[in-house]
Every structure is written in structure tokens, then in C-alpha cells.
Amino acid sequence: MKQQEKITFSRRDFIRTSALASGGLLIGFNFFTACKEAAKPPVDISKLNFNDFNAFIKIADNGYVTIFSPNPEIGQGVKTSMPMLIAEELDVPWEHVSVAQGILDTNNFTRQVAGGSQSIRFGWDALRQTGASAKQMLINAAAAKWGVDASTCTASDGIIKNANGDELNYGDVVNEAAKLEVPENVTLKEPKDYKIIGKDAINVDMDNIITGKPLFGLDYKTDGMKYVCVARPPAFGQKINSYDATDAKAVSSVSDIIQFGDKIAVLASNTWAAMKGKKALKIEWINNGSLESTSDHDKQLNKILDSNNLDVRREDGNVKKAFAEADKVIERVYESPFLPHNCMEPMNFYANVTNEKVHLVGPIQTPAGTAKRIASLINRDENDIHLEMTRMGGGFGRRLYGDFALEAAEISNITKQPVKVIFSREDDMAAGIYRPAIKYKIRASLQDGKVTGYHLKEAAINSNMYGLIPNFFPAGAIANYKVETGNYKSNITTGAWRAPYTNFLAFAEQSFFDELALELNIDPVQLRLDLLSNVEDGKDSTIEYSAKRMTETIELAAEKSNWGKPKSGVHQGFAAYYSHNTHVAEVVDIIMKNGKPKVEKVTVAVDCGIVVNPTGAKNQIEGGVIDGIGHAMYGDFSFENGKPQDVNFNTYRLIRMKETPIVETYFVENELSPTGLGEPGLPPAGGALANAIRTATGTSLTKQPFIKELERRKTDLSV
């Protein structure tokens, strides 16, 4: 597919300023849906003030380029890949580029967010246009210097040439270029001409990460800063009745203890003292609402599934008639537990509230939204908020919510001191925002060897916020199709968890399709291909996936995995899913060892359009697959009387290093615009694994975590 060649670039999205005093061209542009930034600077940028802009290209007199990017870096690699888009069209050697983190600037940025795997997708055109526009300005400046027509000049690798063979470095004309008009139309490169896009690039923060340089929120500190640990209600549905801080105040280095709402903050000169002081608090908690248990949730979700009064999200054809006329009806119920996020870096945030400004620093996925909430909380003008983003040690959706940042701002506002709130691992798991527990009831009607009807019901905790997506596969592939949802309102906080909506739904549906394939005596891959053949891309605008692209992805996964022809002792399972605008198919190879499944290899095929940074792309897919397998196998989280039953890794099971499989990733080659990668690799993993286990054991799994369910099934059989 040919790239768009001529693009009109709005002046409002591309602001050119005069040369800086240090000499150089500074271009600000709307990253608009862009994302991240960073790299070891080859030139000194420490004294430059970029507060008036949202994202920048800085070209120094020596020709080196610094690219500033506004969005948070959460480990998804866009801090490397997004500047690659600019550098490609600017046509400078990647080794001459440094990348730096911008601050929150709501006047000039429209999407300073890390979430949804959308950064590359939304920034694709705008960032390339930015690079191409800057390049054209440099060419125009060189042409004026030579007295020739700009159309007779070319630029490549930071060098401008004319038809006479004359050459100028970008740095030679940067000051002249700064005085020129920004071109409103630019020509973008064809994919065949890419020098940077599609080539492996090392994470721009890599040197700092492996040498322990301060990058993360936990690294940040200032003189006089107080470390803060917060005592929060131990169970959802409780509040403070009274407390005694005598012993806590006696802890060395504890400087202050305050109550704010139903929380108590312990301030100290170091983290250890703050933690010790928190443990020394004597607090009486009383009930302030229902104290829910996992058994209560289970009953409520079953009640919803049995209800005939759910919200209809999509209805095609006549499902009732299809079931009435069916030769056979297959029904399964799939269950998943709550899950915590468990980021490697626990929640933390710095705040210093003064009369002049509110200075905030830390790891946050939603800086603009969080700053707005803080301004409202402490009754300050939004213009008073100065927020700096640090690199995040994981997020997976947890850092979308900013509750920890609000705590820091409120405590600083009360105490008039610079503070940094730090969660312990126990705080992180016990006071978290969790993936909601969900149940799906899926029914399908079979007639004359075909699937004629499909009815999916979702019951979830707070699912009105995080419900299923009804326009993904198999929508459009089955004539009679119905999706309904219902939810139970809980006081347990729930929210987005990596690949929201689809992280569990993919397992449920993909496992169910293998059940149908078994009943119809059809190869599981072929069943999916047959269903996709019923879909004509573009005919129904509500269908979000591409049948053609999904088919190609499935065929690539089947080919590369040697589907259906495993080695002796190896059992395979297949799943394919579309999420975050990306099509993914996975084949899991397992062996049975001591009666338990061991994942040996996962073969992944991905259609994400043009791959910007293959190394980073593979890292994202591999991480998502391992994350998906680990949580499907072991992830379990429950509540008893409102209290989380696991608060650290001694009882909460994560996948171990020795349990991680080899992941082989293959990309469908095309010239389509890029789509998401941080999340789409996770959803199919659980389904492919469950299907492999069924192949190996004959046991169809319907409940996560799999290890716990396999043990239960074994116990039931032995009884």
C-alpha cells in the first residue's frame, strides 16, 4: 500500500521560532497523539528552556540533533521509536540524534498519555511531517545561500547538496533556516527509502538503565525532601475511628504525622524510618460499607449471568431462532479473578506545594488528567502546576489513575514541605486498583456442521467501565450473534489492566472456539479461517478487525509453528485475536512434566503494519506473551471481608524465569501505517495455552489460574 505523498501541515500544529542564542534551529510541533523520548545527549542541552513548546527538534551548529518528546515512557519503547520517525524524515544519522523528556504542557500538547498502545499509531503522520518540514526548511535555506532553486537541492544524512556538487552541513544553515516560513506541504519518503524506520535501534535509555543512573520516580530527590508512607484502610469498606501515634513519633527520623481523610501520613527523613513509623501506628478501623469477599462476588456474577435483563451491546440476525433450530447447543462459563498490577517500581510521587507553584515529579501515565485533579483537590489554578515525568518501572494501567500523586500533593499542601510518597510492595498490592473479576457465559448453536448462532454474556465487577468489545471477532463472522453485559457495583477499586477488556475475553472466546472445532471435528485453525471467510472487509463499518489481515496472520503463525505436526511429546494450542488495532496469532508448544504443563515455545505472528523498531517490537511482543502466560497459569487474587489475601510475592504467584518459554515473533510484511504493540501480544496467550493443555490432557479449562484449576480437577477425579 502506497504512502500518502502530499500532506498539509497546519501552522497551528507546527510552530517555528527564531534561532536560539546558542545557535540552532528550534521547531515545536503538536505531537498530537504522539508519545515518548530520550537518549544520551551528544550536545549540552541542560540550559535550554523548552517550556513554551510541546515537542521539539533542536539542530545545533555542529549538525547534531536533539529531539524532545512530551509523552511518558513506560517501558514500551516509544521513547526510542517515536523520535526515529522524526529522524527518518529529517534525514539525519540516528547516531547524531539524542532524545530528551519533555514536561507536561497542556497548552501545546493534546495527548500526553501512555496507554492504549496508540502512540505510534496516532503519531505516525504528524511526527514524519515534522521531520520532513524541518528538512525542507534547511534545504530552502541552503538554496538561498547558493542562489539556486530549492527543487534542485537534496538532503541526506545531515548534508545538503546542489546540482553543482556543493555541500552544506545542516549546522551550516541552521540559523538561516530558522528565519524562513514553515512549508505547508511536504513530501514524505516511500518505505523503500527508509534508513532508520524498520532498522534495529537500542533503547535510548539503555546506558543509563544498566549503569544505574537516576531515571525513575524512586530515584528522584531534593534537599529537605521528606519521605512519606501512608497508612490506608486495610479492607475496602473501612475507615478510621481513632489512632494513637505515640510510638510512631518515637521512631528516630520521623518528623511529622498527619491525618488526611481516612489515611495517616508518616513523614521522615528516610524511607526506612517512614515505613517503621507507619508500622508503629495504633489505628482503630471501623466499618464504613460492605466488606465483600470473593465468595460474595462469585454469587453476584452468577446471578447476573442467569439474568435476562442485561444490556445488549450488539445483536445480529435472530439468535433465539438459531438456537431453537440447532442440532446441538454448546455452552461454557469462563471465570477470571481479580488481579493486581505488581509493577516492578511501586507507586511513588514527589510534590512540593508552594505559594508560587505546585512542583510535581514522578512516574505517571496520565500527567494532564492527574495535574487537573490535583489543581482541583488543593484549590489551585491549573497554570500553577508544573509536572515533570520520570521513566516508569512498569505501569500496565495502574499508573493511569494518579491516586498516589494526589496523596503527595495533598500532604505537601498540608505540611508545606516537599514530600515523596512511597508505596511498599504491601501498599501496592493491598491499596491497588485491580483488574475486575469477570465471568463469561458463551453459547453456540451448531447445525449441519456449521456454527449458526453465538451468544455471549458478560458479568463483571464494575464492568460498565471495563466491559467487553462487541465488534471484534466473531462479530460479522456468524450471522446470528448477540452480546450482553451486566455488572455488580463494588467498593473494591477496579481499573484498566494490561490489554483492558481483552486480556481475559480472548482466553474465553478462543478456548470456546476450540471446543466448537472439537465438536465439529474440524482443525481449530481451519474453523477460524472458515469463519473469517464469511466477512467482507469494509462491508460492515462497525466491524473493527480486518478479516483479510487476520487470515494472513493466522496462516503465518500456522506455517512458522509447523502447526499440526509437533515433535513427539509436544502438544500445540492455537489462538488468534485482534486488539489495539493489531492482529495477532499464537501457537503454544507444551510438554507435560510430572503431570503439569511446561511451556516450551510460543510462535507469534503479528500484523501491526510497518514495524518501526524491530528490536523494540519483538521485546513488546515477547513481554506481552510471557505476561499473558504467567497470569493465566498462576495469577490469583481474592478478598475476605474486604481485605486482600495476598500482599507480597511470598504468597502471590508470578511466572518464574525458568518457566518462561522461547518466543519466536514473525511480522506480516506490508506498508500499512503502524498499530499498537505494547498490549496485543498478551490476550491470545492464555487461550493458546489453554488449548494446548486440552490437547495434552483432554481437560478443557474454563477458569484461571490454570495451575489451580488443574489441581482442583485432579482432586475431583481422585475423589
C-alpha positions, 0 to 999 in steps of 0.5 A: 500500500502506497504512502500518502505523498502530499500532506498539509501541515497546519501552522497551528500544529507546527510552530517555528521560532527564531534561532536560539542564542546558542545557535540552532534551529528550534521547531515545536510541533503538536505531537498530537497523539504522539508519545515518548523520548530520550537518549544520551545527549551528544550536545549540552542541552541542560540550559535550554528552556523548552517550556513554551513548546510541546515537542521539539527538534533542536539542530545545533551548529555542529549538525547534531540533533536533539529531539524532545518528546512530551509523552511518558515512557513506560517501558514500551519503547516509544521513547526510542521509536517515536523520535526515529520517525522524526529522524527518518524524515529529517534525514539525519544519522540516528547516531547524531540524534539524542532524545530528551523528556519533555514536561507536561504542557497542556497548552501545546500538547493534546495527548500526553498519555501512555496507554492504549498502545496508540502512540505510534499509531496516532503519531505516525503522520504528524511526527514524519511531517515534522521531520520532513518540514524541518528538512525542507526548511534547511534545504530552502535555506541552503538554496538561498545561500547558493542562489539556486532553486530549492527543487534542485537541492537534496538532503541526506544524512545531515548534508545538503547538496546542489546540482553543482556538487556543493555541500552544506552541513545542516549546522551550516544553515541552521540559523538561516533556516530558522528565519524562513516560513514553515512549508505547508506541504511536504513530501514524505519518503516511500518505505523503500527509502527508509534508513532508520524506520524498520532498522534495529535501534537500542533503547535510548535509555539503555546506558543509563538503565544498566549503569544505574543512573537516576531515571525513575520516580524512586530515584528522584530527590531534593534537599529537605525532601521528606519521605512519606508512607501512608497508612490506608484502610486495610479492607475496602469498606473501612475507615478510621475511628481513632489512632494513637501515634505515640510510638510512631513519633518515637521512631528516630527520623520521623518528623511529622504525622498527619491525618488526611481523610481516612489515611495517616501520613508518616513523614521522615527523613528516610524511607526506612524510618517512614515505613517503621513509623507507619508500622508503629501506628495504633489505628482503630478501623471501623466499618464504613460499607460492605466488606465483600469477599470473593465468595460474595462476588462469585454469587453476584456474577452468577446471578447476573449471568442467569439474568435476562435483563442485561444490556445488549451491546450488539445483536445480529440476525435472530439468535433465539431462532438459531438456537431453537433450530440447532442440532446441538447447543454448546455452552461454557462459563469462563471465570477470571479473578481479580488481579493486581498490577505488581509493577516492578517500581511501586507507586511513588510521587514527589510534590512540593506545594508552594505559594508560587507553584505546585512542583510535581515529579514522578512516574505517571501515565496520565500527567494532564488528567492527574495535574487537573485533579490535583489543581482541583483537590488543593484549590489551585489554578491549573497554570500553577502546576508544573509536572515533570515525568520520570521513566516508569518501572512498569505501569500496565494501567495502574499508573493511569489513575494518579491516586498516589500523586494526589496523596503527595500533593495533598500532604505537601499542601498540608505540611508545606514541605516537599514530600515523596510518597512511597508505596511498599510492595504491601501498599501496592498490592493491598491499596491497588486498583485491580483488574475486575473479576469477570465471568463469561457465559458463551453459547453456540448453536451448531447445525449441519456442521456449521456454527449458526448462532453465538451468544455471549454474556458478560458479568463483571465487577464494575464492568460498565467501565471495563466491559467487553468489545462487541465488534471484534471477532466473531462479530460479522463472522456468524450471522446470528450473534448477540452480546450482553453485559451486566455488572455488580457495583463494588467498593473494591477499586477496579481499573484498566489492566494490561490489554483492558477488556481483552486480556481475559475475553480472548482466553474465553472466546478462543478456548470456546472456539476450540471446543466448537472445532472439537465438536465439529471435528474440524482443525481449530485453525481451519474453523477460524479461517472458515469463519473469517471467510464469511466477512467482507472487509469494509462491508460492515463499518462497525466491524473493527478487525480486518478479516483479510489481515487476520487470515494472513496472520493466522496462516503465518503463525500456522506455517512458522509453528509447523502447526499440526505436526509437533515433535513427539511429546509436544502438544500445540494450542492455537489462538488468534485475536485482534486488539489495539488495532493489531492482529495477532496469532499464537501457537503454544508448544507444551510438554507435560512434566510430572503431570503439569504443563511446561511451556516450551515455545510460543510462535507469534505472528503479528500484523501491526503494519510497518514495524518501526523498531524491530528490536523494540517490537519483538521485546513488546511482543515477547513481554506481552506473551510471557505476561499473558502466560504467567497470569493465566497459569498462576495469577490469583487474587481474592478478598475476605471481608474486604481485605486482600489475601495476598500482599507480597510475592511470598504468597502471590504467584508470578511466572518464574524465569525458568518457566518462561518459554522461547518466543519466536515473533514473525511480522506480516510484511506490508506498508500499512501505517503502524498499530499498537504493540505494547498490549496485543501480544498478551490476550491470545496467550492464555487461550493458546495455552489453554488449548494446548493443555486440552490437547495434552490432557483432554481437560478443557479449562474454563477458569484461571489460574490454570495451575489451580484449576488443574489441581482442583480437577485432579482432586475431583477425579481422585475423589 
